[in-house]
Amino acid sequence: QVQLVESGGGLVQPGGSLRLSCVASGFTFRFYTMGWYRQAPGKERELVATITAAGSSTTYADSVKGRFSISRDNAKNTVYLQMNSMKPDDTAVYYCKVSLLSDDHWGQGTQVTVSS
């Protein structure tokens, strides 16, 4: 079955960096667009970034443009989110997602906390 496992979250000071990873299994990873989403306490889940199957095109939420970078390694079935110049507003649980036919599949999430 489809499985997405995120890692790399933690506590970071404002201005710091983290890199999240999401390892995928159960589907042909290299054929699908992947996305990173986040959900802060009391807020709705929001899109952070997406990357197409070959990695040739990316999109970003306005709030992270210029600070976050999404990438993928199709040989490792892994999608990454490099987060730089982090702000307290980036505090959230971060999830990766893939849409297969009519179904969305999510990982369990990884907590990111930005605080001094």
Disulfide bonds with the S-S distance in Angstrom:
Cys22-Cys96 1.92
